[in-house]
Amino acid sequence: MYAALVAERRVLVRDLLEVPERLTIRASASEVTFIDDLKRERTFPADGKMQKYQIGAAKFDARAVWHETYFRKDIEGPNDFKMSETYFLGEDGNRMYVIVRIGDPKKPDTLAGINRVYDRIDDSSRR
């Protein structure tokens, strides 16, 4: 039983932390849609309500909200898995920063983190 729980968590972490070669984002006040390089599209309503999602073999719940200039997703999975992703643009709007934290924020000794930086690409020049 324990081995199955560990395997399920490993799949969840692997699928959630996969870094796409290219990431397209469509954002509005009500939702944010992410489209990866494999054309997988996920839309997160920014209403703070928990929704069910699946990426690859990983199933999880997530809620998302806008906090002024940044977008935050809180993710929950099986076996008390918790993760947050916070997205915000740099001052010139040409870079997006993503702060990823895995673990329970109420238990700081359980947190692990990853930070990512994405550069904006002008699609009109790619023909």
N, C-alpha and C positions, 0 to 999 in steps of 0.2 A: 504493500500500500504506500509506504513512504517513498519508494522509488518512483511510483507513478506520479505522486505529488511533485517531486523534484523535476521529473521530466516535463510535466505540464507547465511548471514555472519557467523552466529553461526555454521552452518553445515560446511562451508569452514574451519573455525578455528579449529573445532573439528577434522575434517578429516586430516588436515595438521599437527596438533600437536600431533596426536596419536603416542604414543611411542611403537614401536614394541618390543616384548619380545626378538626377535633375528633379526639382520639385517646383510645381506650378501651384500658386495660391490665388484663389479668388476670395476676396473679403468684402463683406458688407456689414452694416450695423447689426443685422440679425443672424448671420452665419458666416462661417469660414469653410471653404472647400480646399482640400489638399489633393493634388493629382501627382503621383510619382512617375518615375521614368518607365514603369511597366503599365502605365495608364490606369492604375488602380485609383479610384476616386472615393474619398470619404468626406462627408459634410458634417460639420459640427454646429448645430444650432447654438447661438450665444445666449440661451435663455436660462442657463444654470440648472437645467433638468437633466437627470441621468438618462442616457440612451445606451442601447446595446450596439456593439460593433464587432466586426471580425476582420482581421488582417492575416492572411495566410491561414495557418492552423490556430492562431490565437484568438480567443473570444474574450471580450472585456466590456466593461461599462465605462462611460465617460460623461462628464459634464463640462461645459465650456462657457466662459463669460469674457466679455470685454471689461477691462479696468482702465478707463481713459485711453492711454496710448499703447497698451499691451493686451495680448490675447492669451488666456490661460486655459489649459485643459487639465482636468484632474481625472486620472484613470484609476480604476479599481479592477482587480482581477481575482481569480480564485486564490484561496489560501492566504487571505489578507494582503495580497499584493497591492501596493500603492505607488503611483508615479505621477509627477506633474511635469508639464511642458509649458514654458512661458515664452511667447514670441513677441519681439519688438524690433522696430526699425532703428538703424543708426540715424544720426542727425541729418545726414544728406539724403537719406532714403535709398541708398544704393547697397546697403548691407542689412541683412536680417540676422538677428541674434536669437538663439534658442537656448534656454537654460532648462536642462532636464535633471530632475531629482527623483531618485528611486528610494522608497522607504516611507515610513510614517513620519510626517513633520512634527508630530507630538512626541516622537522619540528620536531626538537628533542623533543619537549614537547608531541609528539604523540607516541613516541617509548616505547615499552615494550619488555622485553627480557627474554630469557630462555637459559640456558647453559646445555649441556648434555655431558656425558663422557661414551664412550663405551670401554670395554676391549676386546682385541683380544682373540678368542678361536681357539685352534688348532683342526680342524675337524678330523685329523687323529687319535686322542686319543679318539674320541667319537664313539665307535663301540658297 
